[in-house]
C-alpha cells in the first residue's frame, strides 16, 4: 500500500496525468463519463465479450452483479453495469486514443461525439504514441499481410498468408481508417472479444457496430493523437475528484503515487483528497474512475 501524509498549498483545479514532473502535467479537464447500463445477455455471450463491448473489465462486471462464477451466465439474464471513465484532456476536435485506458474519444469542435473501447497492440508489438491524420477511408479492404506478421506466422507454424480478401475471415472487418502513422489503422474486427485488450500488432480495433458509427462521422484529414496515460485524475462538474488507474501495460516505469501527488500539488487538491481511497484505487488498478474527494472551490 502507498502512504500519503503530505500537506500542499497551491491553487486551481485538476484533471489527469502521466508524468511525475510538474512541468509535464496536463491541463485541467472536467469531463467524466458515467454510464448506467442494463444489458440482457444474448445466447452466445460470455462476460469477456460483454466487458469488451462496453469498456469494462469482465471481472468487475461479475462483481457488480454478484456473479461468483463468470462462466455461469445465461441468456436473458439482465446485467446492471456501472461504467465510469475520465476523458483525457488534450483535444477538442479529432480522435484521441489513450493506450492504457483502451478508449477512443472522438470530438467535433468543442463536443465529445463518441467514446469507444478499443483493442491495441500487445506488449511485444506495442501501439505507438504520436499525432496522425486519417488519410484513407475504405470499406471491405483486403488485408495485405506485412512481412513482419508473415514471419510471425512462420515462427508459429501457421499457414503464411500474403493477402486476405474481404469477407468473414478478414481481421480488418468491414471498415478501415488508414493513418499517417505508416502501417497503422483504425478498423473493425472479426474477434469482438479482443476489444478492450492488447492483442493486435499495433493497429486499433473497434467493435463492428462502433467502427461503423465512427467511420460515418470521421472525414479524411481528421486529426488524431495517441497518448499513454495510465493515471487519470479529474474534477467533474459537481466537484467530485475522480481517479482512474490502469496497468502500465508497456512497462514504461510510471510512478503512480508520485504522479497523483504531483497533480494534487499543482492544482491545489491535496487537502480535499481522501488519500486512503487513493491507496485503494492505485492498488486495484481496475480501470474505472472512482471518487477520491470533493473540491471546496466551485
GUMARDO-118046 format. One record per residue (C-alpha): residue in three letters; x, y, z. Coordinates in steps of 0.05 Angstrom, whole numbers. Each point is the difference from the previous one (the first is absolute). Layout:
N
+--------+--------+--------+--------+
| residu |      u |      v |      w |
+--------+--------+--------+--------+
|    ALA |      X |      Y |      Z |
...
+--------+--------+--------+--------+
This chain:
298
+--------+--------+--------+--------+
| residu |      u |      v |      w |
+--------+--------+--------+--------+
|    UNK |      0 |      0 |      0 |
|    UNK |     21 |     71 |    -13 |
|    UNK |     -1 |     51 |     56 |
|    UNK |    -14 |     74 |     -9 |
|    UNK |     13 |     47 |     59 |
|    UNK |     17 |     65 |    -34 |
|    UNK |    -28 |     70 |      1 |
|    UNK |      0 |     44 |    -61 |
|    UNK |    -23 |     71 |    -12 |
|    UNK |    -10 |     19 |    -72 |
|    UNK |    -62 |     22 |    -38 |
|    UNK |    -43 |    -19 |    -60 |
|    UNK |    -34 |    -64 |    -19 |
|    UNK |     22 |    -63 |    -36 |
|    UNK |     -8 |    -54 |    -51 |
|    UNK |     46 |    -56 |    -18 |
|    UNK |     72 |    -21 |     -8 |
|    UNK |     55 |    -45 |    -22 |
|    UNK |     62 |     38 |     20 |
|    UNK |     34 |      5 |     67 |
|    UNK |     29 |     68 |    -17 |
|    UNK |    -48 |     58 |     14 |
|    UNK |     24 |     34 |    -63 |
|    UNK |    -28 |    -58 |    -42 |
|    UNK |    -67 |     -3 |     34 |
|    UNK |    -60 |     10 |    -45 |
|    UNK |    -52 |     56 |      4 |
|    UNK |    -66 |     -3 |     37 |
|    UNK |    -59 |    -40 |    -27 |
|    UNK |    -67 |    -12 |     33 |
|    UNK |    -29 |    -53 |    -47 |
|    UNK |    -19 |    -65 |     34 |
|    UNK |    -44 |    -51 |    -35 |
|    UNK |    -46 |    -36 |     49 |
|    UNK |    -45 |    -53 |    -32 |
|    UNK |    -54 |    -44 |     31 |
|    UNK |    -12 |    -58 |    -47 |
|    UNK |    -52 |    -55 |      1 |
|    UNK |     19 |    -57 |    -46 |
|    UNK |    -38 |    -64 |    -15 |
|    UNK |     48 |    -58 |    -12 |
|    UNK |     -4 |    -30 |    -69 |
|    UNK |      7 |    -75 |    -16 |
|    UNK |     73 |      3 |    -23 |
|    UNK |     24 |     51 |     52 |
|    UNK |     55 |    -11 |     50 |
|    UNK |     19 |     52 |     53 |
|    UNK |     66 |     13 |    -36 |
|    UNK |    -37 |     21 |    -64 |
|    UNK |    -49 |     42 |     40 |
|    UNK |     56 |     37 |     35 |
|    UNK |     34 |     11 |    -67 |
|    UNK |    -64 |     29 |    -28 |
|    UNK |     -7 |     53 |     54 |
|    UNK |     72 |     14 |     20 |
|    UNK |      1 |    -32 |     69 |
|    UNK |     38 |    -59 |     28 |
|    UNK |    -43 |    -62 |      1 |
|    UNK |     20 |    -15 |     72 |
|    UNK |    -29 |     66 |     20 |
|    UNK |    -65 |    -15 |    -38 |
|    UNK |     -4 |    -65 |     40 |
|    UNK |     14 |     37 |     65 |
|    UNK |    -53 |     53 |    -14 |
|    UNK |    -52 |    -54 |    -13 |
|    UNK |     20 |    -47 |     57 |
|    UNK |     19 |    -55 |    -49 |
|    UNK |     47 |    -49 |     36 |
|    UNK |     17 |    -41 |    -62 |
|    UNK |     10 |     42 |    -63 |
|    UNK |    -10 |    -62 |    -42 |
|    UNK |    -70 |    -10 |     27 |
|    UNK |    -45 |     51 |    -35 |
|    UNK |    -62 |    -14 |    -40 |
|    UNK |    -38 |     32 |    -59 |
|    UNK |    -52 |     49 |     22 |
|    UNK |     35 |     17 |     66 |
|    UNK |      3 |     75 |     10 |
|    UNK |     65 |     32 |     20 |
|    UNK |      5 |     68 |     34 |
|    UNK |     66 |     33 |    -20 |
|    UNK |     29 |     64 |     29 |
|    UNK |     54 |     25 |    -47 |
|    UNK |     39 |     63 |     16 |
|    UNK |     58 |     29 |    -39 |
|    UNK |     39 |     65 |      3 |
|    UNK |      9 |     32 |    -68 |
|    UNK |     73 |     21 |     -9 |
|    UNK |     13 |     73 |    -14 |
|    UNK |     37 |     20 |    -63 |
|    UNK |    -47 |      5 |    -59 |
|    UNK |    -67 |     34 |    -16 |
|    UNK |     -3 |    -21 |    -74 |
|    UNK |     21 |    -68 |    -26 |
|    UNK |     18 |    -69 |     26 |
|    UNK |     34 |    -10 |     68 |
|    UNK |     22 |    -70 |     20 |
|    UNK |     28 |    -15 |     69 |
|    UNK |     38 |    -65 |     -6 |
|    UNK |      0 |    -26 |     73 |
|    UNK |    -73 |     21 |      7 |
|    UNK |    -19 |    -38 |    -64 |
|    UNK |    -49 |     54 |    -19 |
|    UNK |     -9 |     43 |    -63 |
|    UNK |    -34 |     68 |      6 |
|    UNK |    -26 |     37 |    -61 |
|    UNK |    -11 |     75 |      3 |
|    UNK |    -31 |     50 |    -48 |
|    UNK |     17 |     72 |     18 |
|    UNK |    -15 |      7 |     74 |
|    UNK |    -43 |    -63 |      6 |
|    UNK |     13 |    -72 |     18 |
|    UNK |    -37 |    -40 |    -54 |
|    UNK |     19 |    -70 |     21 |
|    UNK |     41 |    -43 |     47 |
|    UNK |     18 |    -71 |    -20 |
|    UNK |     40 |    -57 |     30 |
|    UNK |     58 |    -22 |    -44 |
|    UNK |     48 |    -58 |     -8 |
|    UNK |     73 |     19 |     -6 |
|    UNK |     70 |    -29 |    -11 |
|    UNK |     25 |    -56 |     44 |
|    UNK |     60 |     16 |     44 |
|    UNK |     47 |    -34 |    -50 |
|    UNK |    -30 |     41 |    -57 |
|    UNK |    -21 |     67 |     32 |
|    UNK |    -44 |     53 |    -30 |
|    UNK |     41 |     63 |     -8 |
|    UNK |    -15 |     68 |     30 |
|    UNK |     -2 |     64 |    -42 |
|    UNK |    -42 |     43 |    -45 |
|    UNK |    -32 |    -22 |    -65 |
|    UNK |    -51 |     16 |    -54 |
|    UNK |    -52 |    -46 |    -31 |
|    UNK |     25 |     -4 |    -72 |
|    UNK |    -45 |    -56 |    -25 |
|    UNK |    -71 |    -27 |      9 |
|    UNK |    -15 |    -68 |    -30 |
|    UNK |    -55 |    -51 |      8 |
|    UNK |     13 |    -75 |     -9 |
|    UNK |     75 |     10 |     -7 |
|    UNK |     44 |    -59 |    -17 |
|    UNK |     54 |    -11 |     53 |
|    UNK |     69 |     -1 |    -30 |
|    UNK |     38 |    -37 |     53 |
|    UNK |     65 |     36 |     20 |
|    UNK |     65 |    -39 |     -6 |
|    UNK |     10 |      5 |     75 |
|    UNK |    -66 |    -35 |     13 |
|    UNK |     15 |    -52 |    -54 |
|    UNK |     65 |    -15 |     38 |
|    UNK |    -40 |     -8 |     64 |
|    UNK |    -46 |    -49 |    -36 |
|    UNK |     61 |    -41 |    -20 |
|    UNK |     28 |     -1 |     70 |
|    UNK |    -67 |    -23 |     28 |
|    UNK |     -6 |    -54 |    -54 |
|    UNK |    -63 |     32 |    -29 |
|    UNK |    -21 |      4 |    -73 |
|    UNK |     36 |     61 |    -28 |
|    UNK |    -48 |     47 |    -35 |
|    UNK |     21 |     59 |    -43 |
|    UNK |    -69 |     29 |     -9 |
|    UNK |    -69 |    -13 |     31 |
|    UNK |    -59 |     21 |    -44 |
|    UNK |    -62 |     35 |     28 |
|    UNK |    -47 |    -47 |     35 |
|    UNK |    -13 |    -36 |     65 |
|    UNK |     73 |    -21 |      9 |
|    UNK |     29 |     70 |     -9 |
|    UNK |     25 |     26 |     67 |
|    UNK |    -10 |     72 |    -21 |
|    UNK |    -76 |     -7 |     -1 |
|    UNK |    -41 |     44 |    -46 |
|    UNK |     28 |     69 |     15 |
|    UNK |     71 |     27 |     -4 |
|    UNK |     27 |     69 |     18 |
|    UNK |     72 |      4 |    -25 |
|    UNK |     46 |     44 |     41 |
|    UNK |     61 |     41 |    -17 |
|    UNK |     36 |    -42 |     53 |
|    UNK |     24 |    -46 |    -56 |
|    UNK |    -26 |    -71 |      5 |
|    UNK |    -52 |     15 |     53 |
|    UNK |    -74 |      9 |     -5 |
|    UNK |    -66 |      2 |     39 |
|    UNK |    -45 |    -56 |    -22 |
|    UNK |    -53 |    -51 |     20 |
|    UNK |     13 |    -72 |     20 |
|    UNK |    -27 |    -70 |     -9 |
|    UNK |     20 |    -14 |     72 |
|    UNK |    -41 |     48 |     42 |
|    UNK |     24 |    -30 |     66 |
|    UNK |     70 |     25 |    -17 |
|    UNK |    -24 |     72 |      8 |
|    UNK |     18 |     33 |     66 |
|    UNK |     63 |    -43 |      1 |
|    UNK |     71 |      1 |    -27 |
|    UNK |      2 |    -53 |    -55 |
|    UNK |     12 |     36 |    -66 |
|    UNK |     64 |     13 |    -39 |
|    UNK |     -6 |     74 |     17 |
|    UNK |    -64 |     19 |    -37 |
|    UNK |    -61 |     26 |     36 |
|    UNK |    -61 |    -47 |      0 |
|    UNK |    -72 |     20 |     14 |
|    UNK |    -63 |    -40 |      7 |
|    UNK |    -34 |     -6 |    -68 |
|    UNK |    -59 |     44 |     21 |
|    UNK |     45 |     54 |     29 |
|    UNK |     47 |      5 |    -61 |
|    UNK |    -61 |      6 |    -45 |
|    UNK |    -23 |     61 |     39 |
|    UNK |     69 |     30 |      5 |
|    UNK |     13 |    -13 |    -75 |
|    UNK |    -63 |     39 |    -18 |
|    UNK |     22 |     61 |     41 |
|    UNK |     74 |      3 |    -15 |
|    UNK |     25 |     37 |    -62 |
|    UNK |     66 |     -5 |    -36 |
|    UNK |     54 |     44 |     31 |
|    UNK |    -32 |     -5 |     69 |
|    UNK |     54 |     12 |     52 |
|    UNK |     16 |    -51 |     54 |
|    UNK |     45 |    -14 |     58 |
|    UNK |     23 |    -63 |     36 |
|    UNK |     20 |     12 |     72 |
|    UNK |     25 |    -44 |     57 |
|    UNK |    -33 |     21 |     65 |
|    UNK |    -13 |    -57 |     49 |
|    UNK |    -16 |     49 |     57 |
|    UNK |    -59 |     48 |    -10 |
|    UNK |    -21 |     50 |     54 |
|    UNK |    -58 |     47 |    -12 |
|    UNK |    -53 |     45 |     30 |
|    UNK |    -70 |     -7 |    -27 |
|    UNK |    -55 |     52 |     -5 |
|    UNK |    -24 |    -10 |     71 |
|    UNK |     69 |      3 |     31 |
|    UNK |     14 |    -74 |      8 |
|    UNK |     74 |    -16 |     -3 |
|    UNK |      5 |    -63 |    -43 |
|    UNK |     59 |    -48 |     -8 |
|    UNK |      6 |    -53 |    -54 |
|    UNK |     60 |    -47 |     -2 |
|    UNK |     21 |    -52 |    -52 |
|    UNK |     58 |    -48 |     -2 |
|    UNK |     65 |     25 |    -32 |
|    UNK |     -9 |    -52 |    -55 |
|    UNK |     62 |     21 |    -39 |
|    UNK |     42 |      5 |     63 |
|    UNK |     22 |     72 |     -8 |
|    UNK |     17 |      6 |     73 |
|    UNK |    -58 |     45 |     21 |
|    UNK |      4 |     23 |     72 |
|    UNK |    -74 |     -2 |     17 |
|    UNK |      5 |     28 |     70 |
|    UNK |     45 |     58 |    -19 |
|    UNK |    -44 |     17 |    -59 |
|    UNK |    -61 |      9 |     45 |
|    UNK |     41 |     39 |     50 |
|    UNK |     27 |     47 |    -53 |
|    UNK |    -69 |     12 |    -29 |
|    UNK |    -30 |     14 |     68 |
|    UNK |     57 |     48 |     15 |
|    UNK |     -5 |     37 |    -66 |
|    UNK |    -75 |     10 |      3 |
|    UNK |    -10 |      9 |     75 |
|    UNK |    -42 |    -62 |     11 |
|    UNK |     40 |    -35 |     54 |
|    UNK |    -41 |     26 |     60 |
|    UNK |    -64 |    -24 |    -34 |
|    UNK |     24 |    -70 |    -17 |
|    UNK |    -13 |    -63 |     42 |
|    UNK |     70 |    -30 |     -7 |
|    UNK |    -19 |    -69 |     28 |
|    UNK |    -51 |     -4 |    -57 |
|    UNK |     56 |     18 |    -48 |
|    UNK |     40 |    -58 |     29 |
|    UNK |    -57 |    -48 |    -17 |
|    UNK |     -9 |     25 |    -72 |
|    UNK |     75 |     -4 |    -13 |
|    UNK |      3 |    -70 |     29 |
|    UNK |    -58 |    -28 |    -41 |
|    UNK |     13 |     35 |    -67 |
|    UNK |    -69 |    -22 |    -21 |
|    UNK |     -7 |     51 |    -57 |
|    UNK |    -61 |     37 |     26 |
|    UNK |     -4 |     71 |     25 |
|    UNK |    -11 |      2 |     75 |
|    UNK |    -17 |     59 |     44 |
|    UNK |     58 |     16 |     47 |
|    UNK |    -22 |     68 |     27 |
|    UNK |    -41 |     63 |    -11 |
|    UNK |     26 |     69 |    -17 |
|    UNK |    -18 |     59 |     45 |
|    UNK |      6 |     49 |    -57 |
|    UNK |    -57 |      6 |    -51 |
+--------+--------+--------+--------+
